[in-house]
C-alpha cells in the first residue's frame, strides 16, 4: 500500500490499486475526524459507513495514479476461491 495525502485537506490514507476500477483505501485516522467532507455529511445525519468516498480524496488518489505514485497491481497473481493452485 502507498500513502496518499488529500490535496484539499491533507488527510492521509493508504491506497492499493488492484485494477483500474478497484481501489482499496485504508484510513489512518477516523474518517469523520480527519476528513471535512465526512464530518459535514455525518453532521447532517448520514452514517459515515454509508458515505462511499470523498470527492477531493478520490481526485487526489487518481492524480497519484496518473503520476505513477500508486501503481495498478494487476500483474500480481491472486488466488481464486475454489480454484486449485
PyMOL commands that set and color helices and strands:
alter all, ss='L'
color gray80, all
select helices_A, chain A and resi 31-34+36-43+48-50+55-66
alter helices_A, ss='H'
color red, helices_A
select strands_A, chain A and resi 2-5+12-17+23-27
alter strands_A, ss='S'
color yellow, strands_A
deselect
rebuild
show_as cartoon
